Amino acid sequence: MTPSSPGRYYRLAAGLAGWMLIGAVMTVALWTYRERLDQAHMALAYLLVVLGASAREGRVVGLVVAVASFLAFDFFLLHPLYRLAIADPMEWWILVAFLITAAVAAELLHREQRAAALAERRATEIERLSREAGQLAALREATRLKDELLATVSHDLRTPLTSIRATAAEIRAEGVESAAVIEEEAERLSRYVTDLLDLSRIRGGRAQLDPQLFAAEDLVGAALERVRGLPGGSDIRVTMPSGGEIPVGRFDFVQALCSLVNLVENALRHTPGGIGIDVVVSRRADDLVFEVMDRGPGIAGEDSGRVFEAFYRGSASRGAGTGLGLTIAREAARLQGGSVDFRPRPGGGSIFSLRLPAEDVEGLS
């Protein structure tokens, strides 16, 4: 029994008592004028009481009142009076017809009430969903405006940053070693702005795609060239499929390179110096897979569900990362039908896998 059951049963008993009293009053009135009334009129009067009880209190009370009316009709109004017996067999038909009509009416009224209550709940749910849809549309519009603002600001920042880096390089060439700090920080800020610009373009649907056939070796070579100047960038071991197989995929080279470079930079950032990282290329069914393996601290359990969130940096993060690299890697891969996921590496570290649509070698022209 639920906590609300006592109150519900009390209301049900009170309603039943009230309608039984109404039925008793109706019986007294009919008994008083029984000589002037037809039996059909009496049955209709009782039927009104049953319908009222059903509409007000529900099907259960309506059926109980119907049975009570049936008995009162027989006992007080049909001959022989004050006995549950009937002299005329035709009057049995009147009583049975009344009881069946009352029960059916109570059931139909209950179903209509239930349908009306369901329709009201559905209307309320539709209204709630409409409000949420409006809020969602407003949120999407706010997100779009935010992405446009980020793209505009990021684009406008690139020119002055380029000037700062060039000026710092000139000053350092003149023998002012402290200018190297300016150059380094300007470079770091430039990478941050580039990440913001890349993410805003992808999420804003402004990234240009040109899927073509490319060899995996070309993509890996371009990625290695991009990270060569980073700490550990020259200590990357690449493993290609054996047997002379040429792994080929159909993807946008710029976006695929963006994904792979971000994964490699992330691995270098979390791998202690002198250990190096591994990049393993393979063909798995319809996927061209690039696995970037590091020997870093791995990803803690509390970070596993948020590792691809923008600006999120896990508890084991170190270095000057922006928290955007993995987000951009996954978004750029998804943009062309690929994916990025990760799993722990046996012996310690992580394995991030970039999957891109593969193509048969015969399709390469």
C-alpha positions as CSV (number, residue, x, y, z in Angstrom):
1,M,0.0,0.0,0.0
2,T,1.4,3.4,-1.0
3,P,1.4,6.4,1.3
4,S,-1.4,7.9,-0.6
5,S,-3.7,4.8,-0.4
6,P,-5.4,5.7,2.9
7,G,-6.4,9.1,1.7
8,R,-7.6,7.7,-1.6
9,Y,-9.7,5.0,0.1
10,Y,-11.1,7.6,2.5
11,R,-12.2,9.8,-0.4
12,L,-13.7,6.7,-2.2
13,A,-15.7,5.7,0.9
14,A,-16.9,9.2,1.5
15,G,-18.0,9.5,-2.1
16,L,-19.8,6.2,-2.0
17,A,-21.6,7.2,1.2
18,G,-22.7,10.4,-0.3
19,W,-24.2,8.8,-3.4
20,M,-25.8,6.0,-1.4
21,L,-27.6,8.8,0.5
22,I,-28.7,10.4,-2.8
23,G,-29.9,7.0,-3.9
24,A,-31.9,6.6,-0.6
25,V,-33.5,10.1,-1.1
26,M,-34.4,9.1,-4.7
27,T,-35.9,5.9,-3.4
28,V,-38.1,7.8,-0.9
29,A,-39.3,10.2,-3.6
30,L,-40.1,7.3,-6.0
31,W,-41.8,5.3,-3.2
32,T,-44.0,8.3,-2.4
33,Y,-45.2,8.7,-6.0
34,R,-45.0,5.1,-7.0
35,E,-48.7,4.9,-7.9
36,R,-48.3,7.7,-10.4
37,L,-45.0,6.7,-12.0
38,D,-44.3,4.2,-14.7
39,Q,-41.6,1.6,-14.0
40,A,-39.5,2.9,-16.9
41,H,-39.6,6.3,-15.3
42,M,-38.3,4.9,-12.0
43,A,-35.5,3.0,-13.9
44,L,-34.5,6.2,-15.6
45,A,-34.4,8.1,-12.3
46,Y,-32.1,5.5,-10.8
47,L,-30.0,5.5,-13.9
48,L,-29.4,9.2,-13.4
49,V,-28.1,8.6,-9.9
50,V,-25.8,5.8,-11.3
51,L,-24.4,8.1,-14.0
52,G,-23.8,10.9,-11.5
53,A,-22.0,8.6,-9.1
54,S,-19.8,7.2,-12.0
55,A,-19.0,10.7,-13.3
56,R,-18.1,12.1,-9.9
57,E,-16.5,9.2,-8.1
58,G,-15.5,6.7,-10.8
59,R,-16.5,3.3,-12.1
60,V,-16.3,1.4,-8.8
61,V,-18.7,3.7,-6.9
62,G,-21.0,3.8,-10.0
63,L,-21.2,0.0,-10.1
64,V,-21.9,-0.3,-6.3
65,V,-24.6,2.4,-6.6
66,A,-26.1,0.5,-9.6
67,V,-26.4,-2.7,-7.6
68,A,-27.9,-0.9,-4.6
69,S,-30.4,0.8,-6.9
70,F,-31.3,-2.5,-8.4
71,L,-32.0,-4.0,-4.9
72,A,-33.9,-0.8,-3.8
73,F,-36.0,-0.8,-7.0
74,D,-37.0,-4.4,-6.4
75,F,-37.6,-4.1,-2.6
76,F,-39.5,-0.8,-2.4
77,L,-41.1,-0.3,-5.8
78,L,-42.0,-3.6,-7.4
79,H,-44.8,-5.9,-6.2
80,P,-44.7,-7.7,-3.8
81,L,-43.3,-4.8,-1.9
82,Y,-40.7,-5.1,0.8
83,R,-39.5,-8.5,-0.6
84,L,-36.8,-9.4,-3.0
85,A,-39.2,-11.1,-5.2
86,I,-41.2,-10.2,-8.4
87,A,-44.7,-11.3,-9.2
88,D,-44.7,-10.3,-12.9
89,P,-41.9,-11.9,-14.9
90,M,-41.9,-8.9,-17.2
91,E,-40.7,-6.8,-14.3
92,W,-37.6,-9.1,-14.1
93,W,-36.7,-7.9,-17.6
94,I,-37.0,-4.3,-16.5
95,L,-34.7,-4.9,-13.5
96,V,-32.1,-6.8,-15.5
97,A,-32.2,-4.3,-18.4
98,F,-31.7,-1.5,-15.8
99,L,-28.7,-3.2,-14.2
100,I,-27.1,-4.0,-17.6
101,T,-27.7,-0.4,-18.8
102,A,-26.3,1.1,-15.6
103,A,-23.2,-1.1,-15.7
104,V,-22.5,-0.4,-19.4
105,A,-23.1,3.3,-18.8
106,A,-20.7,3.4,-15.9
107,E,-18.0,1.5,-17.9
108,L,-18.4,3.8,-21.0
109,L,-18.2,6.9,-18.8
110,H,-15.1,5.6,-17.1
111,R,-13.4,5.0,-20.5
112,E,-14.3,8.4,-21.7
113,Q,-12.9,10.0,-18.5
114,R,-9.7,8.0,-18.9
115,A,-9.4,9.0,-22.5
116,A,-10.0,12.6,-21.6
117,A,-7.4,12.4,-18.8
118,L,-4.9,10.8,-21.3
119,A,-5.6,13.5,-23.8
120,E,-5.0,16.2,-21.2
121,R,-1.7,14.5,-20.2
122,R,-0.6,14.4,-23.8
123,A,-1.5,18.0,-24.3
124,T,0.5,18.9,-21.3
125,E,3.4,16.8,-22.5
126,I,3.2,18.4,-26.0
127,E,3.2,21.8,-24.4
128,R,6.3,20.9,-22.3
129,L,8.1,19.5,-25.3
130,S,7.3,22.7,-27.3
131,R,8.8,24.8,-24.5
132,E,11.9,22.6,-24.4
133,A,12.1,22.7,-28.2
134,G,12.0,26.5,-28.1
135,Q,14.7,26.5,-25.4
136,L,16.8,24.1,-27.5
137,A,16.4,26.3,-30.5
138,A,17.6,29.3,-28.5
139,L,20.5,27.3,-27.2
140,R,21.5,26.2,-30.7
141,E,21.3,29.8,-31.9
142,A,23.5,31.0,-28.9
143,T,26.0,28.2,-29.7
144,R,26.1,29.3,-33.4
145,L,26.7,32.9,-32.4
146,K,29.4,31.8,-30.0
147,D,31.1,29.8,-32.7
148,E,30.9,32.7,-35.1
149,L,32.4,35.0,-32.5
150,L,35.2,32.6,-31.8
151,A,35.9,32.2,-35.5
152,T,36.0,36.0,-36.0
153,V,38.1,36.8,-33.0
154,S,40.5,33.9,-33.7
155,H,40.9,35.0,-37.3
156,D,41.5,38.6,-36.3
157,L,44.1,37.6,-33.8
158,R,46.3,35.7,-36.2
159,T,47.7,38.8,-38.0
160,P,49.0,40.6,-34.9
161,L,50.4,37.3,-33.5
162,T,52.3,36.8,-36.7
163,S,53.7,40.3,-36.5
164,I,54.7,39.7,-32.8
165,R,56.5,36.5,-33.7
166,A,58.3,38.1,-36.6
167,T,59.4,41.1,-34.5
168,A,60.5,38.8,-31.6
169,A,62.6,36.8,-34.1
170,E,64.3,39.9,-35.4
171,I,65.1,41.1,-31.9
172,R,66.5,37.7,-30.9
173,A,68.6,37.8,-34.0
174,E,70.2,41.0,-32.8
175,G,71.4,39.3,-29.7
176,V,68.5,39.9,-27.2
177,E,68.0,36.4,-25.9
178,S,65.0,37.4,-23.8
179,A,63.1,37.9,-27.0
180,A,63.0,34.1,-27.3
181,V,60.4,34.0,-24.5
182,I,58.2,36.4,-26.5
183,E,58.6,34.3,-29.6
184,E,57.8,31.1,-27.7
185,E,54.7,32.5,-26.0
186,A,53.5,34.1,-29.2
187,E,53.9,30.7,-30.9
188,R,51.9,29.0,-28.1
189,L,49.2,31.6,-28.3
190,S,49.1,31.2,-32.1
191,R,48.5,27.4,-31.7
192,Y,45.7,28.2,-29.2
193,V,44.1,30.6,-31.7
194,T,44.5,28.1,-34.5
195,D,42.8,25.4,-32.4
196,L,39.9,27.7,-31.6
197,L,39.5,28.6,-35.3
198,D,39.6,24.9,-36.4
199,L,37.0,23.9,-33.8
200,S,34.7,26.8,-34.6
201,R,34.9,26.0,-38.4
202,I,34.1,22.3,-37.8
203,R,31.2,22.9,-35.4
204,G,29.9,25.8,-37.5
205,G,29.8,23.7,-40.6
206,R,32.2,25.9,-42.4
207,A,35.0,23.4,-42.8
208,Q,35.7,22.6,-46.5
209,L,35.8,18.9,-47.4
210,D,37.5,17.4,-50.5
211,P,37.6,13.6,-50.1
212,Q,40.1,12.0,-52.4
213,L,42.2,8.8,-52.6
214,F,45.3,9.1,-50.5
215,A,47.9,6.6,-49.3
216,A,48.3,6.2,-45.5
217,E,52.0,6.6,-45.9
218,D,51.6,10.2,-47.3
219,L,49.3,11.2,-44.4
220,V,51.7,9.8,-41.8
221,G,54.7,11.4,-43.5
222,A,53.0,14.8,-43.5
223,A,52.1,14.4,-39.8
224,L,55.7,13.6,-38.8
225,E,56.9,16.6,-40.7
226,R,54.4,18.8,-38.8
227,V,55.6,17.6,-35.3
228,R,59.3,17.2,-36.1
229,G,60.2,20.4,-34.2
230,L,58.3,19.4,-31.0
231,P,60.1,17.7,-28.0
232,G,60.2,14.0,-28.9
233,G,59.0,14.7,-32.5
234,S,62.0,12.9,-34.0
235,D,61.5,9.8,-31.9
236,I,58.4,8.4,-33.5
237,R,58.4,4.7,-34.6
238,V,56.0,4.0,-37.6
239,T,54.8,0.5,-38.4
240,M,53.1,0.0,-41.8
241,P,51.4,-3.2,-43.0
242,S,53.8,-5.9,-44.1
243,G,53.7,-7.8,-47.4
244,G,53.9,-4.8,-49.7
245,E,50.3,-3.8,-49.1
246,I,49.6,-0.1,-49.7
247,P,46.9,1.1,-47.3
248,V,44.7,3.6,-49.1
249,G,41.7,5.7,-47.9
250,R,39.2,8.2,-49.3
251,F,39.3,11.2,-47.0
252,D,39.9,14.9,-46.9
253,F,43.7,15.2,-46.5
254,V,43.6,18.5,-44.5
255,Q,41.1,17.4,-42.0
256,A,42.6,13.9,-41.6
257,L,46.0,15.5,-41.1
258,C,44.5,17.8,-38.4
259,S,43.2,14.7,-36.6
260,L,46.4,12.7,-36.8
261,V,48.7,15.6,-35.8
262,N,46.6,16.4,-32.8
263,L,46.7,12.8,-31.6
264,V,50.5,12.6,-32.1
265,E,51.0,15.9,-30.3
266,N,48.9,14.6,-27.4
267,A,50.9,11.5,-27.2
268,L,54.2,13.4,-27.3
269,R,53.0,15.7,-24.6
270,H,52.2,12.8,-22.2
271,T,55.2,10.6,-22.9
272,P,58.4,11.0,-20.9
273,G,61.4,12.1,-22.9
274,G,63.6,9.4,-24.5
275,I,60.8,6.8,-24.7
276,G,59.2,7.8,-27.9
277,I,55.7,6.9,-29.3
278,D,54.5,4.4,-31.9
279,V,52.2,5.0,-34.9
280,V,50.8,1.8,-36.3
281,V,48.9,1.8,-39.6
282,S,46.5,-1.1,-40.6
283,R,43.5,-2.0,-42.7
284,R,40.5,-3.4,-40.8
285,A,37.5,-4.2,-43.0
286,D,36.3,-0.9,-44.4
287,D,38.5,1.2,-42.1
288,L,41.9,2.6,-42.4
289,V,43.2,2.7,-38.8
290,F,46.0,4.9,-37.4
291,E,46.9,3.9,-33.9
292,V,48.9,6.4,-31.9
293,M,50.5,4.6,-28.8
294,D,52.2,6.4,-25.9
295,R,53.8,5.4,-22.7
296,G,52.3,8.2,-20.6
297,P,50.4,7.9,-17.3
298,G,47.3,6.7,-19.1
299,I,43.8,8.1,-18.6
300,A,42.2,7.9,-15.1
301,G,38.8,6.4,-14.7
302,E,37.2,9.7,-13.8
303,D,38.6,11.3,-17.0
304,S,37.6,8.6,-19.5
305,G,34.1,9.9,-20.1
306,R,35.3,13.5,-20.6
307,V,38.6,13.1,-22.5
308,F,37.1,14.4,-25.7
309,E,35.4,17.4,-24.2
310,A,36.5,20.8,-25.3
311,F,38.9,22.6,-22.9
312,Y,38.9,19.6,-20.5
313,R,42.3,18.6,-19.2
314,G,42.6,15.4,-17.2
315,S,44.2,14.9,-13.8
316,A,47.3,13.6,-15.4
317,S,47.7,16.4,-18.0
318,R,51.0,18.2,-18.1
319,G,52.6,20.7,-20.4
320,A,51.0,23.6,-22.2
321,G,48.0,21.9,-23.9
322,T,44.8,23.9,-24.6
323,G,42.4,21.0,-24.0
324,L,41.2,21.2,-27.6
325,G,43.4,18.8,-29.4
326,L,41.5,15.6,-28.8
327,T,38.2,17.4,-29.4
328,I,39.4,18.7,-32.8
329,A,40.8,15.3,-33.7
330,R,37.4,13.6,-33.1
331,E,35.3,16.3,-34.7
332,A,37.5,16.4,-37.8
333,A,37.3,12.6,-38.2
334,R,33.5,12.6,-37.7
335,L,33.2,15.3,-40.4
336,Q,34.3,12.8,-43.0
337,G,32.7,9.6,-41.7
338,G,35.6,8.5,-39.4
339,S,36.0,8.3,-35.7
340,V,38.5,8.6,-32.9
341,D,38.5,6.5,-29.8
342,F,41.0,5.3,-27.1
343,R,41.8,2.4,-24.9
344,P,44.5,1.6,-22.3
345,R,47.8,0.3,-23.7
346,P,49.1,-2.9,-22.1
347,G,52.1,-2.1,-20.0
348,G,51.0,1.5,-19.4
349,G,49.9,4.4,-21.5
350,S,47.1,4.9,-24.0
351,I,46.2,4.0,-27.6
352,F,44.2,6.5,-29.6
353,S,42.8,5.2,-32.8
354,L,41.9,7.3,-35.8
355,R,39.6,5.5,-38.3
356,L,39.0,6.8,-41.8
357,P,37.1,5.3,-44.7
358,A,39.4,2.8,-46.5
359,E,39.6,2.2,-50.2
360,D,40.8,-0.8,-52.3
361,V,44.2,-0.4,-53.8
362,E,42.7,-0.9,-57.3
363,G,40.8,2.4,-56.9
364,L,44.0,4.4,-56.6
365,S,44.8,6.1,-59.9
